[in-house]
Amino acid sequence: MKALILVLLIITMTGCSVFMAAKQPGLKDVELFAVGTHRSLLLAEFGYPIAKEDRDGKLYEVFSFIQGYSAGAKAGRAVFHGVADVVTLGLWEIVGTPAEGVFSGDKTVYEVSYDEKSRVDAVILLKN
């Protein structure tokens, strides 16, 4: 009976770091920020820009997003946290949860300008 209670306790204690790892932001295709890419592809991958401006008859947009992790990396981290939780009887959460809070992706910002055919003609990485 004590073993069953211990197993149930371990199962219910695991989760915060596992859940956080699985829910980290996904990896964005920054290779799309290249001369010649159509604006619609950028909008599909990164969403609407945070700023938009017409300067000298040219459209400029600023895209801001969190560059996350591949599905494999997220799954691997979640499995690692789950195993560590079980092995340490849940004590891993003391380390794992804050670690997942810190390693939550990098804020990335690009400025893009377009030609008359809505294709990228210049890209500036503002923050990585």
N, C-alpha and C positions, 0 to 999 in steps of 0.2 A: 504494500500500500504506500509506504514512504517513497519507494522508487517511482511509482506512478505519479505521485504528487510532485516529486522533483522533476520528472520529465515534463509534466504539464507546466510547471513554473518556468522551466528553461524555454519551452516553446512560446509562452506568452511574453517572456522578457525580450526575446529577440525581435528585432523589427525596425527600430528607429534608424539605425545606420544602414540596415539592409534596404529599407524603404527609400531613404534619402539617396543612396547610391543608384537605385533603380530609376529614380525620378530626376536625376541630374539632367540638365539641358543636353540636347542632342548636338552632334557635330554638324556644323554648317559647311557648305561647299564654298569656301572663300576663293577658289579658283575661278568662280564666276566674275569676280572683280577683275576683269581683264578687258583690254581694248577690243571692241567688236561685239561684246555681249549685249544682247537686246535687253532693254529696260524691263520688259515683262518677266524675263527669267530672274532678274534681281528681286523683283516684287514677289514672285512666287517663292523664292528661297528665304528671303529676309523680311518680308512683310513691307508695310508702308514705311517710308523714310521718316525720321524725326524732324527733318527740316528740308524745305524745298524753296529754291530761289531762282529767279530769272536774272541773269547778269549778262549784259551785252548780247542779248538775243539767244543765250544759251541756257539750258536747264541744268541746275546743280542740285544734287540731293545728298543728304547725310543719312547713312544707315548705321544704327547702333543695335548691337545684339550681344548675347552671351555666347561665346564659343564654347561649346560643351564637349562631350565625349562620344565616341563611337558606341554602338549598341553592344559590341563585344566587351569593350572596356567597362561599361556600366554593369553588364551582367557579371563579369569577373569580379568586380568590386563587391557586388551584392552577395555573390556566393562566398567570397572571402569573409565578409562581415558575418554572414550566417554561420559558417563553420567556426569562426573565432568566438562567436557568442556561445555556441554549444560547448566548445572545448573549455572556455573560461567560465562556464555556468552563468553567462550573462554579464560578467564583469567587463567584457570587451566594449560594451556600450559607453563606458566612461571615456574611452579613447576614440572609439569609432564614430560616435555621433558628432562630436566637435570637429573631427577630421573631415567628415563629409560636409560640414558647414563651411569649412575653410576652402576645400577643394571643390568649389561649385561652378567652375568655369571662369573664363576670362572675358571681361567686357572689351569689346572690339568695336571700333568706329572707323568708317570709311566715308570719304567724300568722293562723289562721282559726278562727272559732267558727261553730257550726251551730245551727239551730233544731230543733224537735222532728221535722221532716220531713227532716232531713239536708240542708238547704239552707243555704248560707252566709248568715249574718246580720251578720257583721262581719269586716273584713280589716285587718290592720296590716302594712305593709311594714317589716320589721326591718332588712334590709340589701339594698342595691342597688349 
